[in-house]
Amino acid sequence: MNITEIRAARRERRDARAEYDRYSNWLNTVLADLARTRHRETRAWLLETASDLTDALAEIHTAAWGAEDADGRPVAASLGTSAALLRQVAATERAVIAPPSWPAPLADYSVGERLWVDLAHTADPVLRALILRSLRDVLVDDLGETAVDVLHVVADTEHPRPQAPDDERAWFLLPRVVIAAGFTLIAGALVVPSPTPATAMLLLAAALTAIVGGEAAWDRFARPRLATRKDGADR
């Protein structure tokens, strides 16, 4: 291989890795959206989207990272299996909307098949998460951890962390305003021993403006960043 071919190969690998990163980021966004919705049809669509993205990762994995193996299987193949599992879970989400009839006596099913059927008949998020984790444990020996761990990921989306309501801090905002306003007036009295009513009103208005402005800045900038850091630490 000459210098030109080496450079071309490096460029192709760099481009493949950049594309891999884009698909990975998109997939993470889809899974985050999945954790925020309980609507079954929306979840099915998101799971199908996640399946398509995982298929795309499988297709370009070797070009981006080489022929890696995990659990004795090519990573690209495991990603393809993960994509198939995601699509199967999506089908159970839609089945919950209109549960299918049992196509055969229960005794005729394997443990894994029974779990899939149970999932198609279960709407409760807690029970769905339990079934998904049981499926992962049943399938891991045949498919490998890399492929089946996606079922744990989906199970976790059935239990999203509770989102703080918009008015979560409203109950203590008024006492904070009153206390801060009092301290502002005391500080103003030290600077201006005998403030006129107009001066006192100006000091009070300044305190209220600072507090409300600070709360707005916190909600707009600081709280989202802290939530993002917490999400990253928990994952």
C-alpha positions in Angstrom: 0.0 0.0 0.0 1.5 3.3 -1.1 1.3 6.7 0.7 -1.7 7.8 -1.3 -3.7 4.6 -0.5 -2.7 4.9 3.2 -4.0 8.5 3.3 -7.2 7.6 1.5 -7.8 4.7 4.0 -7.2 7.0 7.0 -9.6 9.6 5.5 -12.3 6.9 5.0 -11.9 5.7 8.6 -12.0 9.2 9.9 -15.2 9.9 7.9 -16.7 6.6 9.1 -16.0 7.4 12.7 -17.5 10.9 12.4 -20.7 9.3 10.9 -20.7 6.7 13.7 -20.6 9.5 16.3 -23.5 11.3 14.6 -25.6 8.1 14.6 -24.6 7.4 18.2 -25.6 10.9 19.4 -28.9 10.6 17.5 -29.5 7.2 19.1 -28.9 8.7 22.6 -31.3 11.5 21.9 -34.0 9.0 20.8 -33.5 6.9 23.9 -33.7 10.0 26.1 -37.0 10.8 24.4 -38.2 7.3 25.0 -37.7 7.7 28.7 -39.9 10.8 28.7 -43.0 9.3 27.2 -45.6 6.7 28.2 -47.6 6.9 25.0 -47.4 3.5 23.5 -47.6 4.5 19.8 -44.9 7.1 20.3 -42.7 4.6 22.1 -43.2 2.2 19.3 -42.1 4.8 16.8 -39.1 5.8 18.9 -38.1 2.1 19.3 -38.3 1.6 15.5 -36.2 4.7 15.0 -33.6 3.4 17.5 -33.6 0.1 15.7 -32.9 1.8 12.4 -30.1 3.8 13.9 -28.6 0.7 15.5 -28.7 -1.0 12.2 -26.8 1.9 10.7 -24.2 1.6 13.4 -23.9 -2.1 12.6 -23.3 -1.3 8.9 -20.5 1.2 9.5 -18.9 -0.3 12.7 -16.2 -2.3 10.9 -15.3 0.6 8.6 -15.0 2.9 11.7 -13.4 0.7 14.3 -12.2 -2.4 12.5 -13.4 -6.0 13.0 -13.9 -5.9 16.8 -15.2 -8.9 18.7 -17.1 -9.0 21.9 -18.5 -12.1 23.6 -16.9 -14.2 20.9 -19.0 -12.4 18.2 -18.3 -9.5 15.8 -19.6 -6.3 17.4 -21.2 -5.4 14.1 -23.3 -8.6 14.2 -24.2 -7.9 17.9 -25.4 -4.4 16.9 -27.6 -6.0 14.2 -29.1 -8.3 16.8 -29.7 -5.4 19.1 -31.6 -3.6 16.3 -33.8 -6.7 15.7 -34.6 -6.9 19.5 -35.5 -3.2 19.5 -37.9 -3.8 16.6 -39.4 -6.7 18.4 -40.0 -4.6 21.5 -41.6 -1.9 19.3 -44.0 -4.6 18.0 -45.0 -5.4 21.6 -45.7 -1.7 22.3 -48.2 -1.6 19.5 -49.6 -5.0 20.5 -50.5 -3.5 24.0 -52.8 -1.1 22.3 -54.8 -4.0 20.8 -53.6 -7.2 22.5 -53.4 -10.2 20.2 -54.9 -13.6 21.0 -52.7 -16.4 22.2 -51.8 -18.3 19.0 -51.0 -21.6 20.7 -51.4 -23.3 24.1 -49.0 -21.8 26.7 -47.3 -25.1 27.2 -46.1 -25.0 23.6 -43.9 -21.9 24.2 -40.3 -21.8 25.2 -39.5 -19.5 28.2 -38.3 -16.8 25.8 -41.4 -17.0 23.6 -43.7 -16.8 26.7 -41.9 -13.7 27.8 -42.4 -12.0 24.4 -46.1 -12.9 24.5 -46.4 -11.6 28.0 -44.7 -8.4 27.0 -47.3 -8.0 24.1 -50.1 -8.3 26.7 -48.6 -6.0 29.4 -49.1 -2.3 29.6 -47.9 -1.6 33.2 -44.5 0.0 33.0 -43.2 -1.8 36.1 -44.2 -5.2 34.8 -42.8 -4.4 31.3 -39.5 -3.5 32.8 -39.4 -6.8 34.8 -40.2 -8.8 31.6 -37.6 -7.0 29.6 -34.9 -7.7 32.2 -36.0 -11.4 32.3 -35.8 -11.6 28.5 -32.3 -10.2 28.7 -31.3 -12.9 31.2 -32.9 -15.7 29.1 -31.4 -14.6 25.8 -27.9 -13.6 27.0 -26.3 -17.1 26.6 -27.5 -17.4 23.0 -27.0 -13.8 21.8 -24.3 -12.4 24.0 -24.3 -9.5 26.4 -23.4 -6.9 23.8 -26.5 -7.7 21.8 -29.0 -8.2 24.7 -28.0 -5.3 27.0 -30.2 -3.1 24.9 -33.2 -4.8 26.6 -31.9 -3.4 30.0 -31.6 0.1 28.3 -35.3 -0.1 27.2 -36.4 -1.4 30.6 -34.8 1.6 32.2 -36.9 3.9 30.0 -40.0 2.3 31.5 -38.9 4.0 34.8 -37.8 7.6 33.9 -36.5 9.7 36.7 -39.4 11.9 37.9 -39.2 15.3 36.3 -39.4 18.3 38.7 -42.6 20.3 38.0 -42.2 23.8 36.8 -43.5 25.2 40.1 -41.4 22.9 42.3 -39.6 25.8 43.9 -42.6 28.2 43.9 -43.6 27.3 47.5 -40.4 28.7 49.0 -39.9 31.6 46.5 -42.3 34.0 48.4 -40.5 33.5 51.8 -37.2 34.0 50.1 -38.4 37.2 48.5 -39.7 38.5 51.9 -36.6 37.7 53.8 -34.3 39.1 51.1 -36.3 42.2 50.9 -36.1 42.6 54.7 -32.3 42.3 54.6 -32.1 44.8 51.8 -34.1 47.4 53.7 -31.9 46.8 56.8 -28.7 47.2 54.7 -30.2 50.3 53.1 -31.0 51.8 56.6 -27.3 51.3 57.5 -26.2 53.2 54.4 -29.0 55.8 54.6 -30.0 56.1 58.3 -33.3 57.9 57.6 -34.5 56.7 54.1 -37.5 58.5 52.6 -40.4 56.4 51.5 -39.3 56.8 47.9 -35.8 55.6 48.8 -37.2 52.6 50.7 -39.4 51.7 47.7 -36.4 51.9 45.3 -34.4 49.6 47.6 -37.3 47.2 47.8 -37.8 47.3 44.0 -34.1 46.6 43.5 -34.2 43.6 45.8 -37.2 42.1 44.1 -35.7 42.7 40.6 -32.5 41.0 41.7 -34.3 38.0 43.2 -36.7 37.4 40.3 -33.9 38.0 37.8 -31.7 35.5 39.6 -34.5 32.9 39.7 -35.0 33.4 35.9 -31.3 33.0 35.2 -31.1 29.9 37.3 -34.1 28.3 35.4 -32.7 29.3 32.0 -29.1 28.4 32.4 -27.9 26.7 35.6 -30.7 24.1 36.3 -30.6 22.6 32.7 -26.8 22.2 33.0 -27.0 20.6 36.4 -29.7 18.2 35.1 -27.5 17.3 32.1 -24.5 16.6 34.4 -26.6 14.5 36.7 -28.0 12.5 33.7 -24.5 11.9 32.5 -23.3 10.8 35.9 -26.2 8.4 36.4 -25.8 6.7 33.0 
